[in-house]
């Protein structure tokens, strides 16, 4: 059976093996993803609560 997460596993392996720094890998991912994708990832992984994101969006709307 094919490994459906082959590239994910490769990237994680590169970090674990010290070939790539975790911060650099994170920055690559974040710069590739849209703001909505980053927010969704943070919500799904419970890094932020739903109301925190809504407050940030309201602040952004007020400042623009």
C-alpha positions in Angstrom: 0.0 0.0 0.0 1.2 3.5 -0.9 2.2 5.9 1.8 -0.4 8.7 1.4 1.7 11.1 3.6 5.0 10.4 2.0 6.1 14.1 1.7 4.8 14.9 5.2 6.8 12.0 6.5 9.8 13.2 4.5 9.6 16.7 5.9 9.2 15.5 9.5 12.2 13.1 8.9 14.3 16.0 7.7 13.6 18.0 10.8 14.2 15.0 13.1 17.4 14.2 11.3 18.7 17.7 11.7 18.8 18.3 8.0 16.3 21.2 8.3 15.5 23.4 11.3 12.0 23.2 12.8 11.7 27.0 12.6 12.6 27.0 8.9 10.1 24.2 8.2 7.4 26.1 10.0 8.1 29.3 8.2 8.0 27.5 4.9 4.6 26.0 5.7 3.2 29.3 7.0 4.3 31.3 4.0 2.8 28.7 1.7 -0.6 28.5 3.4 -3.2 31.2 3.2 -4.2 33.2 6.3 -7.5 31.2 6.4 -5.6 27.9 6.2 -3.3 29.0 9.1 -6.3 30.0 11.2 -8.1 26.8 10.4 -5.0 24.7 11.3 -4.7 26.6 14.6 -8.4 26.0 15.4 -8.3 22.3 14.6 -5.2 21.9 16.7 -6.8 23.9 19.5 -4.0 26.5 19.5 -6.6 29.3 19.5 -10.2 29.4 20.5 -12.9 30.4 18.0 -13.6 33.7 19.8 -9.9 34.7 19.7 -9.9 34.6 15.9 -13.2 36.6 15.7 -11.7 39.3 17.9 -8.6 39.5 15.7 -10.8 39.8 12.6 -12.8 42.6 14.2 -9.6 44.4 15.2 -8.3 44.1 11.6 -11.6 45.5 10.2 -11.4 48.5 12.5 -7.8 49.3 11.6 -8.5 49.2 7.8 
